Amino acid sequence: MNNCKCNELPEIKGADVESYLHEHLIEKRVNNEDWTILYECKFTGTQWMLSYPYSYAHGGGPPLLSKLS
């Protein structure tokens, strides 16, 4: 089932990130320097960036998946 939110949401936060990654996105590139991962939606081709923007929190805090324009 395609529950793609690529055209609806500019970002996905916290616990929803993990399931969306596994159901909709394909890993394209890992940047080990800034701890980000580029993904692409297998349904729409939309690109997303996974980051951990809260560097002060344990493990970088909750994940943030941001849609790239």
Distance bins in CASP14 RR format, pairs under 12 A and 6 or more apart:
PFRMAT RR
TARGET T0000
AUTHOR 0000-0000-0000
RMODE 2
METHOD distances of the structure
MODEL  1
1 23 0 0 0 0 1 0 0 0 0 0 0
1 24 0 0 0 0 0 1 0 0 0 0 0
1 43 0 0 0 0 0 1 0 0 0 0 0
2 23 0 0 0 0 1 0 0 0 0 0 0
2 24 0 0 0 0 1 0 0 0 0 0 0
2 41 0 0 0 0 0 1 0 0 0 0 0
2 42 0 0 0 0 1 0 0 0 0 0 0
2 43 1 0 1 0 0 0 0 0 0 0 0
2 44 0 0 0 0 1 0 0 0 0 0 0
3 9 0 0 0 0 0 1 0 0 0 0 0
3 12 0 0 0 0 0 1 0 0 0 0 0
3 16 0 0 0 0 0 1 0 0 0 0 0
3 19 0 0 0 0 1 0 0 0 0 0 0
3 20 0 0 0 0 1 0 0 0 0 0 0
3 23 1 0 0 1 0 0 0 0 0 0 0
3 24 1 0 0 1 0 0 0 0 0 0 0
3 41 0 0 0 0 0 1 0 0 0 0 0
3 43 0 0 0 0 1 0 0 0 0 0 0
4 12 0 0 0 0 0 1 0 0 0 0 0
4 20 0 0 0 0 1 0 0 0 0 0 0
4 23 0 0 0 0 1 0 0 0 0 0 0
4 24 1 0 1 0 0 0 0 0 0 0 0
4 25 0 0 0 0 1 0 0 0 0 0 0
4 41 1 0 0 1 0 0 0 0 0 0 0
4 42 0 0 0 0 1 0 0 0 0 0 0
4 43 1 0 1 0 0 0 0 0 0 0 0
4 44 1 0 0 1 0 0 0 0 0 0 0
4 45 0 0 0 0 1 0 0 0 0 0 0
4 46 0 0 0 0 1 0 0 0 0 0 0
4 48 0 0 0 0 0 1 0 0 0 0 0
4 67 0 0 0 0 0 1 0 0 0 0 0
5 11 0 0 0 0 0 1 0 0 0 0 0
5 12 1 0 0 1 0 0 0 0 0 0 0
5 16 0 0 0 0 1 0 0 0 0 0 0
5 17 0 0 0 0 0 1 0 0 0 0 0
5 19 0 0 0 0 0 1 0 0 0 0 0
5 20 1 0 0 1 0 0 0 0 0 0 0
5 23 0 0 0 0 0 1 0 0 0 0 0
5 24 0 0 0 0 1 0 0 0 0 0 0
5 25 0 0 0 0 0 1 0 0 0 0 0
5 41 0 0 0 0 1 0 0 0 0 0 0
5 43 0 0 0 0 0 1 0 0 0 0 0
5 44 0 0 0 0 1 0 0 0 0 0 0
5 46 0 0 0 0 1 0 0 0 0 0 0
5 48 0 0 0 0 0 1 0 0 0 0 0
5 65 0 0 0 0 0 1 0 0 0 0 0
5 67 0 0 0 0 1 0 0 0 0 0 0
6 12 0 0 0 0 0 1 0 0 0 0 0
6 20 0 0 0 0 1 0 0 0 0 0 0
6 23 0 0 0 0 0 1 0 0 0 0 0
6 24 1 0 0 1 0 0 0 0 0 0 0
6 25 0 0 0 0 1 0 0 0 0 0 0
6 39 0 0 0 0 0 1 0 0 0 0 0
6 40 0 0 0 0 1 0 0 0 0 0 0
6 41 1 0 1 0 0 0 0 0 0 0 0
6 42 0 0 0 0 0 1 0 0 0 0 0
6 43 1 0 0 1 0 0 0 0 0 0 0
6 44 1 0 1 0 0 0 0 0 0 0 0
6 45 1 0 0 1 0 0 0 0 0 0 0
6 46 1 0 1 0 0 0 0 0 0 0 0
6 47 0 0 0 0 1 0 0 0 0 0 0
6 48 1 0 0 1 0 0 0 0 0 0 0
6 65 0 0 0 0 0 1 0 0 0 0 0
6 66 0 0 0 0 0 1 0 0 0 0 0
6 67 1 0 0 1 0 0 0 0 0 0 0
6 68 0 0 0 0 0 1 0 0 0 0 0
7 24 0 0 0 0 0 1 0 0 0 0 0
7 41 0 0 0 0 1 0 0 0 0 0 0
7 43 0 0 0 0 1 0 0 0 0 0 0
7 44 1 0 0 1 0 0 0 0 0 0 0
7 45 0 0 0 0 0 1 0 0 0 0 0
7 46 1 0 0 1 0 0 0 0 0 0 0
7 67 0 0 0 0 1 0 0 0 0 0 0
8 20 0 0 0 0 0 1 0 0 0 0 0
8 41 0 0 0 0 0 1 0 0 0 0 0
8 44 0 0 0 0 0 1 0 0 0 0 0
8 46 0 0 0 0 0 1 0 0 0 0 0
8 67 0 0 0 0 1 0 0 0 0 0 0
9 16 0 0 0 0 1 0 0 0 0 0 0
9 17 0 0 0 0 0 1 0 0 0 0 0
9 20 0 0 0 0 1 0 0 0 0 0 0
9 24 0 0 0 0 0 1 0 0 0 0 0
9 41 0 0 0 0 0 1 0 0 0 0 0
9 46 0 0 0 0 0 1 0 0 0 0 0
9 48 0 0 0 0 1 0 0 0 0 0 0
9 64 0 0 0 0 0 1 0 0 0 0 0
9 65 0 0 0 0 1 0 0 0 0 0 0
9 66 0 0 0 0 1 0 0 0 0 0 0
9 67 1 0 0 1 0 0 0 0 0 0 0
10 46 0 0 0 0 0 1 0 0 0 0 0
10 48 0 0 0 0 0 1 0 0 0 0 0
10 49 0 0 0 0 0 1 0 0 0 0 0
10 64 0 0 0 0 0 1 0 0 0 0 0
10 65 0 0 0 0 1 0 0 0 0 0 0
10 66 1 0 0 1 0 0 0 0 0 0 0
10 67 1 0 1 0 0 0 0 0 0 0 0
10 68 0 0 0 0 0 1 0 0 0 0 0
10 69 0 0 0 0 1 0 0 0 0 0 0
11 17 0 0 0 0 1 0 0 0 0 0 0
11 20 0 0 0 0 0 1 0 0 0 0 0
11 48 0 0 0 0 1 0 0 0 0 0 0
11 49 0 0 0 0 1 0 0 0 0 0 0
11 50 0 0 0 0 0 1 0 0 0 0 0
11 51 0 0 0 0 0 1 0 0 0 0 0
11 53 0 0 0 0 0 1 0 0 0 0 0
11 62 0 0 0 0 0 1 0 0 0 0 0
11 63 0 0 0 0 0 1 0 0 0 0 0
11 64 1 0 0 1 0 0 0 0 0 0 0
11 65 1 0 0 1 0 0 0 0 0 0 0
11 66 1 0 1 0 0 0 0 0 0 0 0
11 67 1 0 0 1 0 0 0 0 0 0 0
11 68 0 0 0 0 0 1 0 0 0 0 0
12 18 0 0 0 0 1 0 0 0 0 0 0
12 19 0 0 0 0 1 0 0 0 0 0 0
12 20 1 0 1 0 0 0 0 0 0 0 0
12 21 0 0 0 0 1 0 0 0 0 0 0
12 23 0 0 0 0 0 1 0 0 0 0 0
12 24 0 0 0 0 1 0 0 0 0 0 0
12 25 0 0 0 0 0 1 0 0 0 0 0
12 39 0 0 0 0 0 1 0 0 0 0 0
12 41 0 0 0 0 0 1 0 0 0 0 0
12 46 0 0 0 0 0 1 0 0 0 0 0
12 48 0 0 0 0 1 0 0 0 0 0 0
12 49 0 0 0 0 0 1 0 0 0 0 0
12 50 0 0 0 0 1 0 0 0 0 0 0
12 51 0 0 0 0 0 1 0 0 0 0 0
12 62 0 0 0 0 0 1 0 0 0 0 0
12 63 0 0 0 0 1 0 0 0 0 0 0
12 64 1 0 0 1 0 0 0 0 0 0 0
12 65 1 0 1 0 0 0 0 0 0 0 0
12 66 0 0 0 0 1 0 0 0 0 0 0
12 67 0 0 0 0 1 0 0 0 0 0 0
13 20 0 0 0 0 0 1 0 0 0 0 0
13 50 0 0 0 0 0 1 0 0 0 0 0
13 51 0 0 0 0 0 1 0 0 0 0 0
13 52 0 0 0 0 0 1 0 0 0 0 0
13 53 0 0 0 0 1 0 0 0 0 0 0
13 54 0 0 0 0 0 1 0 0 0 0 0
13 61 0 0 0 0 0 1 0 0 0 0 0
13 62 1 0 0 1 0 0 0 0 0 0 0
13 63 1 0 0 1 0 0 0 0 0 0 0
13 64 1 0 1 0 0 0 0 0 0 0 0
13 65 1 0 0 1 0 0 0 0 0 0 0
13 66 0 0 0 0 1 0 0 0 0 0 0
14 20 0 0 0 0 0 1 0 0 0 0 0
14 21 0 0 0 0 0 1 0 0 0 0 0
14 50 0 0 0 0 0 1 0 0 0 0 0
14 51 0 0 0 0 0 1 0 0 0 0 0
14 52 0 0 0 0 0 1 0 0 0 0 0
14 53 0 0 0 0 0 1 0 0 0 0 0
14 54 0 0 0 0 0 1 0 0 0 0 0
14 57 0 0 0 0 0 1 0 0 0 0 0
14 60 0 0 0 0 0 1 0 0 0 0 0
14 61 0 0 0 0 1 0 0 0 0 0 0
14 62 1 0 1 0 0 0 0 0 0 0 0
14 63 1 0 1 0 0 0 0 0 0 0 0
14 64 1 0 0 1 0 0 0 0 0 0 0
14 65 0 0 0 0 1 0 0 0 0 0 0
15 21 0 0 0 0 0 1 0 0 0 0 0
15 62 1 0 0 1 0 0 0 0 0 0 0
15 63 0 0 0 0 1 0 0 0 0 0 0
15 64 0 0 0 0 0 1 0 0 0 0 0
15 65 0 0 0 0 0 1 0 0 0 0 0
16 22 0 0 0 0 0 1 0 0 0 0 0
16 23 0 0 0 0 0 1 0 0 0 0 0
16 24 0 0 0 0 0 1 0 0 0 0 0
16 62 0 0 0 0 1 0 0 0 0 0 0
16 63 0 0 0 0 1 0 0 0 0 0 0
16 64 0 0 0 0 0 1 0 0 0 0 0
16 65 0 0 0 0 1 0 0 0 0 0 0
17 23 0 0 0 0 0 1 0 0 0 0 0
17 24 0 0 0 0 0 1 0 0 0 0 0
17 25 0 0 0 0 1 0 0 0 0 0 0
17 37 0 0 0 0 0 1 0 0 0 0 0
17 39 0 0 0 0 0 1 0 0 0 0 0
17 48 0 0 0 0 1 0 0 0 0 0 0
17 49 0 0 0 0 0 1 0 0 0 0 0
17 50 1 0 0 1 0 0 0 0 0 0 0
17 51 0 0 0 0 0 1 0 0 0 0 0
17 52 0 0 0 0 0 1 0 0 0 0 0
17 61 0 0 0 0 0 1 0 0 0 0 0
17 62 1 0 0 1 0 0 0 0 0 0 0
17 63 1 0 1 0 0 0 0 0 0 0 0
17 64 1 0 0 1 0 0 0 0 0 0 0
17 65 1 0 1 0 0 0 0 0 0 0 0
17 66 0 0 0 0 0 1 0 0 0 0 0
18 24 0 0 0 0 0 1 0 0 0 0 0
18 25 0 0 0 0 0 1 0 0 0 0 0
18 50 0 0 0 0 0 1 0 0 0 0 0
18 62 0 0 0 0 0 1 0 0 0 0 0
18 63 1 0 0 1 0 0 0 0 0 0 0
18 65 0 0 0 0 1 0 0 0 0 0 0
19 25 0 0 0 0 0 1 0 0 0 0 0
19 63 0 0 0 0 0 1 0 0 0 0 0
19 65 0 0 0 0 0 1 0 0 0 0 0
20 39 0 0 0 0 1 0 0 0 0 0 0
20 41 0 0 0 0 1 0 0 0 0 0 0
20 42 0 0 0 0 0 1 0 0 0 0 0
20 43 0 0 0 0 0 1 0 0 0 0 0
20 46 0 0 0 0 0 1 0 0 0 0 0
20 48 0 0 0 0 1 0 0 0 0 0 0
20 50 0 0 0 0 1 0 0 0 0 0 0
20 63 0 0 0 0 0 1 0 0 0 0 0
20 64 0 0 0 0 0 1 0 0 0 0 0
20 65 1 0 0 1 0 0 0 0 0 0 0
20 67 0 0 0 0 0 1 0 0 0 0 0
21 27 0 0 0 0 1 0 0 0 0 0 0
21 37 0 0 0 0 1 0 0 0 0 0 0
21 38 0 0 0 0 0 1 0 0 0 0 0
21 39 1 0 0 1 0 0 0 0 0 0 0
21 40 0 0 0 0 0 1 0 0 0 0 0
21 41 0 0 0 0 0 1 0 0 0 0 0
21 42 0 0 0 0 0 1 0 0 0 0 0
21 48 0 0 0 0 1 0 0 0 0 0 0
21 49 0 0 0 0 0 1 0 0 0 0 0
21 50 1 0 0 1 0 0 0 0 0 0 0
21 63 0 0 0 0 1 0 0 0 0 0 0
21 64 0 0 0 0 0 1 0 0 0 0 0
21 65 1 0 0 1 0 0 0 0 0 0 0
22 39 0 0 0 0 0 1 0 0 0 0 0
22 42 0 0 0 0 0 1 0 0 0 0 0
22 65 0 0 0 0 0 1 0 0 0 0 0
23 39 0 0 0 0 0 1 0 0 0 0 0
23 41 0 0 0 0 0 1 0 0 0 0 0
23 42 0 0 0 0 1 0 0 0 0 0 0
23 43 0 0 0 0 1 0 0 0 0 0 0
24 39 0 0 0 0 1 0 0 0 0 0 0
24 40 0 0 0 0 1 0 0 0 0 0 0
24 41 1 0 1 0 0 0 0 0 0 0 0
24 42 1 0 0 1 0 0 0 0 0 0 0
24 43 1 0 0 1 0 0 0 0 0 0 0
24 44 0 0 0 0 1 0 0 0 0 0 0
24 45 0 0 0 0 0 1 0 0 0 0 0
24 46 0 0 0 0 1 0 0 0 0 0 0
24 48 0 0 0 0 1 0 0 0 0 0 0
24 65 0 0 0 0 0 1 0 0 0 0 0
24 67 0 0 0 0 0 1 0 0 0 0 0
25 37 0 0 0 0 1 0 0 0 0 0 0
25 38 0 0 0 0 1 0 0 0 0 0 0
25 39 1 1 0 0 0 0 0 0 0 0 0
25 40 1 0 0 1 0 0 0 0 0 0 0
25 41 1 0 1 0 0 0 0 0 0 0 0
25 42 1 0 0 1 0 0 0 0 0 0 0
25 43 0 0 0 0 1 0 0 0 0 0 0
25 44 0 0 0 0 0 1 0 0 0 0 0
25 45 0 0 0 0 1 0 0 0 0 0 0
25 46 0 0 0 0 1 0 0 0 0 0 0
25 47 0 0 0 0 1 0 0 0 0 0 0
25 48 1 0 0 1 0 0 0 0 0 0 0
25 49 0 0 0 0 0 1 0 0 0 0 0
25 50 0 0 0 0 1 0 0 0 0 0 0
25 65 0 0 0 0 1 0 0 0 0 0 0
25 67 0 0 0 0 0 1 0 0 0 0 0
26 37 0 0 0 0 0 1 0 0 0 0 0
26 38 0 0 0 0 1 0 0 0 0 0 0
26 39 1 0 0 1 0 0 0 0 0 0 0
26 40 1 0 1 0 0 0 0 0 0 0 0
26 41 1 0 0 1 0 0 0 0 0 0 0
26 42 1 0 1 0 0 0 0 0 0 0 0
26 43 0 0 0 0 0 1 0 0 0 0 0
26 44 0 0 0 0 0 1 0 0 0 0 0
26 45 0 0 0 0 1 0 0 0 0 0 0
26 46 0 0 0 0 0 1 0 0 0 0 0
26 47 0 0 0 0 0 1 0 0 0 0 0
26 48 0 0 0 0 0 1 0 0 0 0 0
27 36 0 0 0 0 0 1 0 0 0 0 0
27 37 1 0 0 1 0 0 0 0 0 0 0
27 38 1 0 0 1 0 0 0 0 0 0 0
27 39 1 0 1 0 0 0 0 0 0 0 0
27 40 0 0 0 0 1 0 0 0 0 0 0
27 41 0 0 0 0 0 1 0 0 0 0 0
27 42 0 0 0 0 0 1 0 0 0 0 0
27 47 0 0 0 0 0 1 0 0 0 0 0
27 48 0 0 0 0 0 1 0 0 0 0 0
27 49 0 0 0 0 0 1 0 0 0 0 0
27 50 0 0 0 0 1 0 0 0 0 0 0
28 36 0 0 0 0 0 1 0 0 0 0 0
28 37 0 0 0 0 1 0 0 0 0 0 0
28 38 1 0 1 0 0 0 0 0 0 0 0
28 39 1 0 0 1 0 0 0 0 0 0 0
28 40 1 0 1 0 0 0 0 0 0 0 0
28 41 0 0 0 0 0 1 0 0 0 0 0
28 42 0 0 0 0 0 1 0 0 0 0 0
28 45 0 0 0 0 0 1 0 0 0 0 0
28 46 0 0 0 0 0 1 0 0 0 0 0
28 47 1 0 0 1 0 0 0 0 0 0 0
28 48 0 0 0 0 1 0 0 0 0 0 0
28 49 0 0 0 0 0 1 0 0 0 0 0
28 50 0 0 0 0 0 1 0 0 0 0 0
28 68 0 0 0 0 0 1 0 0 0 0 0
29 36 0 0 0 0 1 0 0 0 0 0 0
29 37 1 0 0 1 0 0 0 0 0 0 0
29 38 1 0 1 0 0 0 0 0 0 0 0
29 39 0 0 0 0 1 0 0 0 0 0 0
29 40 0 0 0 0 1 0 0 0 0 0 0
29 47 0 0 0 0 1 0 0 0 0 0 0
29 48 0 0 0 0 0 1 0 0 0 0 0
29 49 0 0 0 0 1 0 0 0 0 0 0
29 50 0 0 0 0 0 1 0 0 0 0 0
29 68 0 0 0 0 0 1 0 0 0 0 0
30 36 1 0 0 1 0 0 0 0 0 0 0
30 37 1 0 1 0 0 0 0 0 0 0 0
30 38 1 0 0 1 0 0 0 0 0 0 0
30 39 0 0 0 0 0 1 0 0 0 0 0
30 49 0 0 0 0 0 1 0 0 0 0 0
30 50 0 0 0 0 1 0 0 0 0 0 0
30 51 0 0 0 0 0 1 0 0 0 0 0
31 37 1 0 0 1 0 0 0 0 0 0 0
31 38 1 0 0 1 0 0 0 0 0 0 0
31 49 0 0 0 0 1 0 0 0 0 0 0
31 50 0 0 0 0 0 1 0 0 0 0 0
31 51 0 0 0 0 1 0 0 0 0 0 0
34 49 0 0 0 0 1 0 0 0 0 0 0
34 50 0 0 0 0 0 1 0 0 0 0 0
34 51 1 0 0 1 0 0 0 0 0 0 0
34 52 0 0 0 0 1 0 0 0 0 0 0
34 53 0 0 0 0 0 1 0 0 0 0 0
34 55 0 0 0 0 0 1 0 0 0 0 0
34 60 0 0 0 0 0 1 0 0 0 0 0
35 49 0 0 0 0 0 1 0 0 0 0 0
35 50 0 0 0 0 1 0 0 0 0 0 0
35 51 1 0 0 1 0 0 0 0 0 0 0
35 52 1 0 1 0 0 0 0 0 0 0 0
35 53 0 0 0 0 1 0 0 0 0 0 0
35 54 0 0 0 0 0 1 0 0 0 0 0
35 55 0 0 0 0 1 0 0 0 0 0 0
35 59 0 0 0 0 1 0 0 0 0 0 0
35 60 1 0 0 1 0 0 0 0 0 0 0
35 61 0 0 0 0 0 1 0 0 0 0 0
35 63 0 0 0 0 0 1 0 0 0 0 0
35 64 0 0 0 0 0 1 0 0 0 0 0
36 47 0 0 0 0 0 1 0 0 0 0 0
36 48 0 0 0 0 0 1 0 0 0 0 0
36 49 1 0 1 0 0 0 0 0 0 0 0
36 50 1 0 0 1 0 0 0 0 0 0 0
36 51 1 0 1 0 0 0 0 0 0 0 0
36 52 0 0 0 0 1 0 0 0 0 0 0
36 53 0 0 0 0 1 0 0 0 0 0 0
36 60 0 0 0 0 0 1 0 0 0 0 0
36 63 0 0 0 0 0 1 0 0 0 0 0
36 64 0 0 0 0 1 0 0 0 0 0 0
36 65 0 0 0 0 0 1 0 0 0 0 0
36 66 0 0 0 0 1 0 0 0 0 0 0
36 68 0 0 0 0 0 1 0 0 0 0 0
37 47 0 0 0 0 0 1 0 0 0 0 0
37 48 0 0 0 0 1 0 0 0 0 0 0
37 49 1 0 0 1 0 0 0 0 0 0 0
37 50 1 0 1 0 0 0 0 0 0 0 0
37 51 0 0 0 0 1 0 0 0 0 0 0
37 52 0 0 0 0 0 1 0 0 0 0 0
37 63 0 0 0 0 1 0 0 0 0 0 0
37 64 0 0 0 0 0 1 0 0 0 0 0
37 65 0 0 0 0 1 0 0 0 0 0 0
37 66 0 0 0 0 0 1 0 0 0 0 0
38 45 0 0 0 0 0 1 0 0 0 0 0
38 46 0 0 0 0 0 1 0 0 0 0 0
38 47 1 0 0 1 0 0 0 0 0 0 0
38 48 1 0 0 1 0 0 0 0 0 0 0
38 49 1 0 1 0 0 0 0 0 0 0 0
38 50 1 0 0 1 0 0 0 0 0 0 0
38 51 0 0 0 0 0 1 0 0 0 0 0
38 65 0 0 0 0 0 1 0 0 0 0 0
38 66 0 0 0 0 0 1 0 0 0 0 0
38 67 0 0 0 0 0 1 0 0 0 0 0
38 68 1 0 0 1 0 0 0 0 0 0 0
39 45 0 0 0 0 1 0 0 0 0 0 0
39 46 0 0 0 0 1 0 0 0 0 0 0
39 47 1 0 0 1 0 0 0 0 0 0 0
39 48 1 0 1 0 0 0 0 0 0 0 0
39 49 1 0 0 1 0 0 0 0 0 0 0
39 50 1 0 0 1 0 0 0 0 0 0 0
39 51 0 0 0 0 0 1 0 0 0 0 0
39 63 0 0 0 0 0 1 0 0 0 0 0
39 65 1 0 0 1 0 0 0 0 0 0 0
39 66 0 0 0 0 0 1 0 0 0 0 0
39 67 0 0 0 0 0 1 0 0 0 0 0
39 68 0 0 0 0 1 0 0 0 0 0 0
40 46 1 0 0 1 0 0 0 0 0 0 0
40 47 1 0 1 0 0 0 0 0 0 0 0
40 48 1 0 0 1 0 0 0 0 0 0 0
40 49 0 0 0 0 0 1 0 0 0 0 0
40 50 0 0 0 0 0 1 0 0 0 0 0
40 67 0 0 0 0 0 1 0 0 0 0 0
40 68 0 0 0 0 1 0 0 0 0 0 0
41 47 1 0 0 1 0 0 0 0 0 0 0
41 48 1 0 0 1 0 0 0 0 0 0 0
41 65 0 0 0 0 0 1 0 0 0 0 0
41 67 0 0 0 0 1 0 0 0 0 0 0
41 68 0 0 0 0 0 1 0 0 0 0 0
42 48 0 0 0 0 0 1 0 0 0 0 0
44 67 0 0 0 0 0 1 0 0 0 0 0
45 67 0 0 0 0 0 1 0 0 0 0 0
45 68 0 0 0 0 0 1 0 0 0 0 0
46 65 0 0 0 0 0 1 0 0 0 0 0
46 66 0 0 0 0 0 1 0 0 0 0 0
46 67 1 0 0 1 0 0 0 0 0 0 0
46 68 1 0 0 1 0 0 0 0 0 0 0
46 69 0 0 0 0 1 0 0 0 0 0 0
47 65 0 0 0 0 0 1 0 0 0 0 0
47 66 0 0 0 0 1 0 0 0 0 0 0
47 67 1 0 0 1 0 0 0 0 0 0 0
47 68 1 0 1 0 0 0 0 0 0 0 0
47 69 0 0 0 0 1 0 0 0 0 0 0
48 63 0 0 0 0 0 1 0 0 0 0 0
48 64 0 0 0 0 0 1 0 0 0 0 0
48 65 1 0 1 0 0 0 0 0 0 0 0
48 66 1 0 0 1 0 0 0 0 0 0 0
48 67 1 0 1 0 0 0 0 0 0 0 0
48 68 1 0 0 1 0 0 0 0 0 0 0
48 69 0 0 0 0 0 1 0 0 0 0 0
49 63 0 0 0 0 0 1 0 0 0 0 0
49 64 0 0 0 0 1 0 0 0 0 0 0
49 65 1 0 0 1 0 0 0 0 0 0 0
49 66 1 0 1 0 0 0 0 0 0 0 0
49 67 0 0 0 0 1 0 0 0 0 0 0
49 68 1 0 1 0 0 0 0 0 0 0 0
49 69 0 0 0 0 0 1 0 0 0 0 0
50 60 0 0 0 0 0 1 0 0 0 0 0
50 62 0 0 0 0 0 1 0 0 0 0 0
50 63 1 0 0 1 0 0 0 0 0 0 0
50 64 1 0 0 1 0 0 0 0 0 0 0
50 65 1 0 1 0 0 0 0 0 0 0 0
50 66 0 0 0 0 1 0 0 0 0 0 0
50 67 0 0 0 0 0 1 0 0 0 0 0
50 68 0 0 0 0 0 1 0 0 0 0 0
51 60 0 0 0 0 1 0 0 0 0 0 0
51 61 0 0 0 0 0 1 0 0 0 0 0
51 62 0 0 0 0 0 1 0 0 0 0 0
51 63 1 0 0 1 0 0 0 0 0 0 0
51 64 1 0 1 0 0 0 0 0 0 0 0
51 65 0 0 0 0 1 0 0 0 0 0 0
51 66 1 0 0 1 0 0 0 0 0 0 0
51 68 0 0 0 0 0 1 0 0 0 0 0
52 58 0 0 0 0 0 1 0 0 0 0 0
52 59 1 0 0 1 0 0 0 0 0 0 0
52 60 1 1 0 0 0 0 0 0 0 0 0
52 61 1 0 1 0 0 0 0 0 0 0 0
52 62 1 0 0 1 0 0 0 0 0 0 0
52 63 1 0 1 0 0 0 0 0 0 0 0
52 64 1 0 0 1 0 0 0 0 0 0 0
52 65 0 0 0 0 0 1 0 0 0 0 0
52 66 0 0 0 0 0 1 0 0 0 0 0
53 59 0 0 0 0 0 1 0 0 0 0 0
53 60 1 0 0 1 0 0 0 0 0 0 0
53 61 0 0 0 0 1 0 0 0 0 0 0
53 62 0 0 0 0 1 0 0 0 0 0 0
53 63 0 0 0 0 1 0 0 0 0 0 0
53 64 1 0 1 0 0 0 0 0 0 0 0
53 65 0 0 0 0 0 1 0 0 0 0 0
53 66 0 0 0 0 1 0 0 0 0 0 0
54 60 1 0 1 0 0 0 0 0 0 0 0
54 61 1 0 1 0 0 0 0 0 0 0 0
54 62 1 0 0 1 0 0 0 0 0 0 0
54 63 0 0 0 0 1 0 0 0 0 0 0
54 64 0 0 0 0 1 0 0 0 0 0 0
55 61 0 0 0 0 1 0 0 0 0 0 0
55 64 0 0 0 0 0 1 0 0 0 0 0
57 63 0 0 0 0 0 1 0 0 0 0 0
57 64 0 0 0 0 0 1 0 0 0 0 0
END
